[in-house]
Structures are given as C-alpha cells and as structure tokens.
Amino acid sequence: MTIRLPVFSMTTAMSALIIYSAAHAQSTIVQPVTAPETIKVHDEPRPSIQNYPHAGVVGQPRRVYPLQNVAPNGHQGRWGNFTRGNGESAGFGPVGRYGVAPWAEDWSYLRDPKLRNDPLDILKFIPLNDQKTIWLSFSGETRLRNWYEEHPGLGASGHPGSGRFTARNLYGADLHLGSHIRLFGQLINGDAAGWNGYGYGTTYRKKLDAQQAFIEITENMFGAKTGFLFGRQQFLDAPSYLLYNRETPNVPISWNGFRYYAIWDNIRIDAYDFVQTNINQTKMFHDTEDYGTRLYGFNTTVAVPAFHIGKQQVHSFLDLFYIGYKYAGSAAAISTATGTKSGFQTRNNFGFRWYGSAPSFEYSIGADYQGGTFNYAKTDQKRSVDAYAINATFGYRKPASFLHPFIGIQTDIYSGGNSHKTTGSVGTFATPFSPQTNYLDTTTYIAPANLISMSPILSITPRHYISLRLKAPVLWRENTSDAVYSSSARYAFSTGLNGRYVGIVPQASLLIQLNQHLSWQMYGARFIVSHNLREAGAKSGSYAQSNLVFRF
C-alpha cells in the first residue's frame, strides 16, 4: 500500500543554505518476507516522526515492526535480526528515514530510479559507471539551536539569563567503489553567538574541517557480513548512557583509528582502537590526533531467542562489552576535600545491557563495573579505580490507542567515592566521552557520577508527525562523602554540602516532524535544587531549548 503523509511547503535559510520546499513525501510499507515470524501490520503508516530517531530502543515514539526499516522503505543494512526496531543493535547507531551515522545508511536500492520517492533521492545514488557499481551518495545536516538558561550550571557559571544561538553544518560524500570498498568523508563548520553567553570554545566555533574521513573494506566471510574501517570516524557501538556523540555543542566527537566488525544473523562482534580528534586548532583544516586520549574495546551482541511472558512474545538483545579509555585534563581530575587533583586516568569498563520489547512493554537493564588507575600529575603516586553503574528502564505501551502512549520508569545509579580520602581506591564513576545528552537530564547540569536518579516517563504520539515526552528525574548523591558533578567538573559549592537529596528536574520534549527532511524539537525544564544545595550556593533555574534540523 502507498501512504501519503501531510504536505508542508516551506523555504527557510540555514547558514546561507536554501533548503528545498517539500511537496508530497511518501513511503511504501511492505510486509517483510524474510522475517522468522508472522507479523501483522496495521493499515496505517509508521509515524514519520521515526525519521528523526533517538538513541535507545526503549520509549520510542511508537513501536517499529521487525525489519520494517529495510529497503525500500528504510535504509538499514542487511543485518539479519539486528534490523529490528531502529537497528541500533547492529552497532551503527539508530537508523530511521535518516540515521545518526549517515554512512551507515544503505541507499543502494536507488540503483533503480523507479524507487525514488523524494526529490532529494537524486543525491543519494549517483552512478559513475554504466554498470552502476561505482556510485556516489551525498548526505547533509544543518542544525539551528538556540536556548535560554535562567541560572546556567545551577548558578555556578556566572552568566544568569544567558541566551545562546548556534549553527552547524555537517555535509558528507560516500563513494562506493564496487561492492567491497568505499570512501566516506564529512565536513563540518559551526558558529555561536548570543547574550551573556559562555563556553564558546572550539566545540562551538569551528572553521571548516574534516569531521570524518575513512576507508571501509567489506566482505562476506564465514557466513558474516564483515567490515574494516580505518581513518577518522564516528563511533556509536556502546550503550548511549555511557558513550555517545557530543550533541549539545556544534562539533560531535570523532575518533581516529580502526574498527572491525562481523555480523551474522543472530550474533555480531566489534573490536576497535581509537585516539580522539584534537579540535583545539582555530585554523581551517588543522584538526589533528590527540594521542593522549584513547578509546578501545570489544563488544558482542546476541539476538536472544524469542520467548513468551504470558501471551506476549519478547524479542531482545544482549550486549556484552569491554570499553577502555585513557584521558587527562579537567575531565580526569578527582574530587578532594579542598578541591580537585589533576592527573591521568585509565578506566576499564566491563558490562552488559539486556534490552527488548513485546507488543505492549519494553525494557532495558544494564550494569557496568569500572576498574583502572588514577595517576596523580607530576608524581608517581597512583590509586586504583573501583566504581560501578546500574541503568534500567521499564515501560508499558498501548499501540492500539490513538495516543500510542508509553508509560515507564527510569532508574540509574552511578557510584561515588570519598573526597576526604587521599589513598585507597577512587570510587566515583566516570563517563568522559559525552553520554546521550537527554538520557538523564536535558539541562546537562548534572553528570552521571555519584548520582542516584529515578524518573517517571510518559510519551504520547497523537499524530504521526508529533511526539511529546515528559520526565521528572529526582536526584540524590550516591555517597554523601563525594561531590555533586557537572558535565565537565565537580561543583565547588558542594564542598560544604550536607544531605543526600540534590533536586528534581521536571522536563518536557516536543518533537514535530515537519516533513521527512525538516524537524523541530523543543525542550523545557526547571531544575529545582534541594534546600541543602541552595544553602551551599546553588540556584534553581529554568531552561529552554529549540532545535530546527534539516537532513537529507
């Protein structure tokens, strides 16, 4: 059947870029023939809001049926059972109409021009030889973001009433040289302005540079789809609450090194070794490698055989991972009774995540033990690391309702240490590489360290192009002998803090998919600090953010 989505006609200027005016956007939903189960697809369209996917398979605006994102109506690769939902379990980030990682999208089906259903599809498959085995695909994103903060950083930033505006462009080209070799490159630039602004470093103001540039060699070996990537690249094969893509500023994290993966129908493996990109240069095309910051590890995911709870058939995935990182700078400093101590850290993460869904419920549960060492700067003194995290989300969905509600609860525990100790193990959990921005708290004022968070979740999708999500995380310190942490450091006013309770952050997110290329997402929150935190110097404050994003 053919579904015609609502018509939105608009032209908007984005960083000197004229965005095309959309007339009719349509998609074709087909019953998958390779699925190992019988699937009933209702006579209604999959919400186009899925065109702008978010990391994590729990609490999506509406359930995606198995294999529904495979071409020709979706753009995931041929990943066997790992195409379920938004395809995140394959290790390349979520993929809807357009994915977080554009190089992971498969547009090869447009080899047949009759399958084009969008004016910009002409840019997604450009044949360069008569056999159409050499072809080029373009991708792009322009994002306009602005926000207002009454008391940024709980009042610690010194910029009350801050209003900021940022713009970024990410544009890439994907050259396929036959079926086994491809080259991907992506350029970035960004700028920022506003009043009472703060934090405008090279993650916000960026002259044109290479965000990604890698070669990928693929082959079918031992019954698996295998690939080897070498160069500067994006990496999303980790739980998004541990490591993601640095989405609040303009410049996402990129890594330099190699990655190997192998995907069978029901199991996959991934191994990698990277150094971070050094973006501190302010000249055009001057980014280099930061050999002092490393990310390396191994991951395997198993598509767990389906099982039943009552009459509900459950499909799930089990991740088992080791993630190691080495880093220095302000993010590596540890809290003490009088401030912080700088040094160099090695963190070794051993963990799992088990997540899945049934027609009316979804869940995710994970745990991570973090070992390693902290080396004090300019001395030979070392301390071991002994930290942990537990993350869980459970929810109920009623797909038959016209609101398509999801009602759930999210609980997270991140261990804390003892700021008064100068010997023994460091117990504060650390996530230095940008966990998903909105997983805990949309304001990003609180980091996943020495923290207990519990939040109800309610999301509804009353129309196929609009979704509303409500949360209200309640926050406590896991260890009252440790500090309260921001996304970059500990809060100085927590030195004299008493009590465990930190505050509550009621917040809302409204996403409108204007058409399959243009989305508008708004966030609003109020961080209400505890009495003890207010007495120590913190301030409650309101937060609002708006994002207009064009993608193709």
N, C-alpha and C positions, 0 to 999 in steps of 0.2 A: 504494500500500500504506500501511497505517497502522501506526505503530510506537509501542509503549507503553514509556516509559522507567521506570526503577526508581522506586518510591514512597518518598518521605521525608516524614514528618509531624513537624513541629516548630513550636514557638512561641518566639520569642526577643524580648526587649525591647531596642530600639535607640534610645537617646536619647529615651525616653518614647514611642516609636512601637511599636505592637504589630504585628508582621509576621504576615502571614496564614499559615495552615497549609495546605501543599500536599498534595493527594491524588494525583491522577494527572496527569502532564504528558505531552502527546503532541504530535507534529508529523507532518505529512504531506509526504513527499518525492515530487515529481512529476518526470517526465522533461521537461526544457525543450524547447519546440517551436521556439523562435526561435534556438537555437544554430546557428552555422555549421558544426558538425561533429557527427559521430556520437559519442555519449557512452555508455559502458557504466556503469550504476550498479549496484553490487553489492547483493544482498538483505540489507543490514544498515544500521542507522541511522548517519547522520552523528553523530559524538560530540557529546553535549550540552555537552562542555567548550568547544565553539566558541561557546557562549552568552556567554562572557566573553573576547572576543578581545583580542589584544595587537597593538600597532602593528608593522608589518612583515610582509611576506608570506612571508618565509623562516623555516623552522623552526617552523611552526605545529604544534600537537599532532597534526594529521592533515590531509591534503590535502582541500580543499573543491573539489568539481567545478564547472565553469563554470556560471554563472547559478543555482547551487543556492540562493543566498540571496535570490532574487527572490520576492516574494509569490506564493502564500500561505504558503510555509514559511519565508520570510525577509523582511527589511524594508528592503532596499536600494531606492534609487530606480531609475527606468528609465534606466540609464546606459550602455546598449549594452554593448560589450565591457569596459567598466570595472567591471562587476559581477563579474568573475572573482575567485576567492578570497574575501577578506573585503571587497572593494570599496574598499580603501584608495586604489587608483589613481585613483578619482574625485575625491579631494581633500577628503573629509569625515571622514577617519579610518576605522578598521576598524569594520565592522558585522557582528555575529553575530546571536544572538537579540536582544541589545540592544547598541547601539553606544557608542563613547566619546563621540560627539556625539549626544545623543538627538533633537535637532531634525532630524538627517539621516535618521532612520528614517521609512519610509513605511508608515503604518497605514491607508491609505485603503481597502484591500481589506476591512476590517472593516465597511464600509458594509453588507455582507451579514452579518447576525448569525449565520448558519449556519456561518460560517467561524471563529467564536471557538473556541478550544481550550484556554483558560486562564481561570480565574476573574477574573483582573485584566484580561483583554481588554476588559471593560466600560468600563474607564477610558481605553482607547486610542482609541476612536472614540465620541464623544458627539454625535449630531446635534442641531443647534439650529434647523433649519427642516424643513419637510415634505419638501423635495427632497433633503435631506441634503448640500447643497452648502456649508453653513456648519456646521462641526463643530469640536469641541474634543478635544484629546488631552493626557493628563497623563503625566508621567514622573517618576521619582524614584530617588535613590540614598542609602542610609545606609551609611557605612563606619566600622567599628571597627578601629583599627590600634593595635597595641602592639609594642614592640621593646625588646631588651636589647643594650647595647653595652659590651664589656669596657673598651675604650680608644677612645672616640669620636674621630674625626678623627686617627687614628694617635697618640693621646695628647695632641694639641695643644689639645683643648677644655677640659681641666682638670676633667672630670666622669667619672672612672672608675666602672665599674659602673652606668652610667646605665640606668634603666628608664623608658620613656615610654609614655603612653597617649593616643590622640587619637580624637576622634569628629567626623564631619562629616555634614551633610545637604545634598543638592542636589535641589531639587524644582522642577519646571517645568510650564508650561502652553503649549500650542501651539494657537493659534486660527487656523483656516483660513477665510478669507472668500472663498468660491468657489475656483476652480482657479488663481488668479494672485496672490493676496495672502494673506499670513499674518503673524501676530504671535507672537513667541516670547519668553517671559520665564522666568527661572530664579532662584530664591532660594538663598542659602547661609548657613549658620552653622556654626561649629565651636568646639571647645574642646580643651584639652590639660591633662594632669596627669602625675604620676609622681614618682619619686625621683631625686635627682641629675640632674634634667632640665636642658636647655639649649635655647637657640634659640627660645623661645616668643615669637615676635613676632606681628604681625598676619596672617602666613600660617598660623598655627596657631590662635590665639584670635580668633574672628571673630563679632561680633554680626550679627544678621540684616541682609542687604543684597542688592542685585541683582547676581548674578553675570553674567547675560546679559539683554539686553532689546533686541530689534531687529525691524525690519520687513523682510520679503523679498518682492520682486516677481518673479514668474517669467513667462516667455513662451516660446513656440516660435518661434524666428526663424532664418531661413536654414538650416533643417534641424537646428538645435541646440536643446537644452534650455538656456535661459539664465536667469540669476538675478542680482538685485542686492540685496545685504544692506546695511543701514545701521543702525548703533547699536552697542551693546556685545555682543560675540560671542566665541565660541571660534574658534581658527584652527589647523588641523592640516595644511594643504597644504604640507608641507615634509618632507624626509627626517627621520624621527623621531630620528636620531642628531645632527641639527643643532638642531631646534626641536620641542618637544612641549608638554606640558600641565601641568608642575609638579605631579607626582603625589605626591611624598614628603610635603609639608605638607598641610594641610587645604584651602587655597584655591588652585585652579588659576589659571593665567594667563588673563586675559581682555583683550580689545582693543576700542578704540572707533574707529569709522571706517566705511569702506565696503569692499565686496568685490564684484567682478563675475566671473561665470564663464559659460562656454559649453561644452556637452558634446555632441559628435557621437558617432557610433558608434565611431570609431577615433581621434579626436583631441579634446583639450579644452584650454581656456586659462583662466587665472585671473589677475586683477590686483587689487591691494589696497593700502590705505594706512591705517595704524592708529597710534594712540597707546595706551600701556599704561594700564590702570586703576590709579589710586592707591588702595591699600587701607590706607594708614597711619592713617587716622582710626579711632578706637576707639568711635565712637557708631554707633547703628543708622541705616542708610540714609544714610551720609555719604561713600561712595566717590565719588571724582571722577576727572578725567582727568590723567594725567601727561604733559604736553606736551613734557617733556624726553626722553622715551623713545619712539622711533618704530620701527615695522616696516612695510616697504613692499616691493613687488616684483612679479614677473611669473613665471608658471610655465606650461609647456605639457607635456602628456604625450601620447605617441603609443602606440597599441596596435600593436606591431610585428607584421607579418605572420608567421604561424606558419612555422617551419622545422623541419628534421629534423637530429638528430645520431644517426647510425645509424638505428635503428628508433624512436627517441624523438621525438615531436613536441613542440616547445618553444613555449610561449606566453609573451610577455614584454612589458614596458612600458619606454619610455624617457622619463625626466624631463629636461627642460632648464629651468634656473631661474636667476633673479636674485633674491637676497634682500638687502635693505639694512636696516641698523639703526643707530640713533643712541642712545647711552646714556651715563650718567655714574655717579657713586657708586663704591662699593668695587669693583664688578664691572669698572669701566673702568680701574682703576689698573694700571700696568705695573710689572714687576719691575725693580729696580735692584740694584747691588752691596750696598747698605746697607739695603734695604727696598723700599718701593714709592713711586711717584709718582702722585698723583691727576690726573685730567683728564677730558676729554670725547672719546668715540670715535665715529667713523663707520666702519662696516665694510660693504664691498660684496662679496657672495658671488656668484661665477659658477661654476655647477657642473652636473653631470649625475648621474643614477643610472639604471642599466640593470638591471632585475631580472626574473626569470621562473622558470618551472617546467616540468618534464616529469613523466611519471608516476613516475620514480624519482630525480630530482635537482632541486635548486633553487639559485638563485644570486642574488646582488646585488652590484653593484660601482658605486662612485661616487667622484667626485673634486670638490674644491671649491677654487677659488683665491679668496683673501680679500685684497682691497685696502682702501684707505681712508686715514684720517688719525687721529693721536692728537694732541690739543691739550692741552698742559700747563695745569693750573689756575693762574689768576691771572697768566698770562704770555701773550705772543704766540707762544711757541715751538711749533712743530709738527713732527711726524715722520710719514712715510708708513708704511703698513702693507703688508707683503709676507709673507703666510702661506698655508698650504695644508693640506688634509686628504685622505686616501685611505682609503676604507672598503670592505671586501669580506667577503662571507660565501658559502661554498660548502658544499653538503651533499648527502648521499645519503639517500634514503628508500626503505623497502621496505613499500609499503602492504599487500601480501599477508600479511605477518607479523601474528600476533595482538598483538604488542607495538607495531606501527606505528612502528618506530624512525626517528629522524632522526639522522644522524651527520655532523658537519660541522666546519668550522674558520672562525673569525672573525679578521680581521686589520684593525687600524686604526692609522693614522699621523697624528699631529697635530703640525705644525711647532712648533719652539721658537725663541726668539730668543737674544740675548746680553745678559744682565743687566748686564754691565760697560760697555755702550755707552750714551752719552748723546746721540748723534747717529746719523743714518742711519735705516734702516727698522726697524720693530718686527716681529719675525718670529714672535711667539707667536700661535698660532691661538686664537680666542675663540668661545665659544658661550654668550652671557649669558642666553639665554631657555630654560632648562630642557630639555635633550635628554632623551630617554626614560630614565627612572630606571635601568632594569636592562639597558640596552644594553651598557655597558662593565662595570659592577661594581655589584652590588646594594647594597654598603655606601655608595656615593656618596662615598667618601673621596677619590677621585681624579677630577679633571676632565679633559675632552678638550682638553688643552693641553700642549705639549711632551711628547708621550707616544707610545710605540710599544706596542701591545698585541696579543698573539696568544693565542687561546684555542681549545681543542677544545670541541665542543658535542655533547652526547648527550641526546636526549629520547625518551621512550617514553610510549605511551598504552595501558597494558594493559587498561583498561576505558574505556567511552565517557564516563565521568564523572571520570576521574582522569588526570593527566599529571605526569610527573617530568622535570625538566630539570637537567642537570649542566654546569657550566662551570669552567674553571680558568685565567683570564687571567694571563699572565706579562707584567710591565710593565717598561719601560725609559724613560729620558728620551731624547727625540729629539735634544736638544742639551745636552751637559754644562755649557754656559755659562749655562743657564737653570734656573729653579727647578722644584720639584715643586708642583703646584697642587691645591687642594681645590675644591669646587664653588662657593666664594664668594671665594677669595683664594689667594695663594701661602702655602706653609708657611714659617714663619720659620726652622725648624730646617734648612731646605735651603740656608741661606746658606753653611755650611761643608761641604756635601755633596761627596763625591768619587765618581767612578764613574757608570756609566750605569744599572745594574740597580736597580729600585725594589722589586720584590717579586712575590709570587704570591698569588692570591686564589681558592682552591678554594671553590666555592659550589654550592648546590642550591636548586631551587624546586619545590615540590609544590603542585599546584592540584587541588582537589576541587570539582566542580560538584554541590553538594548537591541542588539542583533548579534549574529554569530561572530562578529568581529569586535564589537564595542560593548564594554561592560562598565557599570558604575557601582562602586561599593563604598558604603558609608559605615563608619564606626562611631559609637558614642560610649563613654564610660565615665564613672565617677569613682575615684579612689578615695574611700573613706578610711582614714588611718585610725588606729586604736588610740585610746586615751594615753596609754603609756608612750606610744610612739610620738604623739603630739606633744607630750610633755618634754620629750627628748629633743624636739625641734622640727619634726616632720610636719607637713601641711597636707590637708586634704585638697583635692582639686578635680576639676572636670577636664575631660579630654574629648576631642572630636577630630575625625579624620575623614577625608574624601579622596577617592581614587577613581580616576577616569582612565581606562586602559583600552588601547586599540591593539589588536593582534591579528596576524594572518600567518 
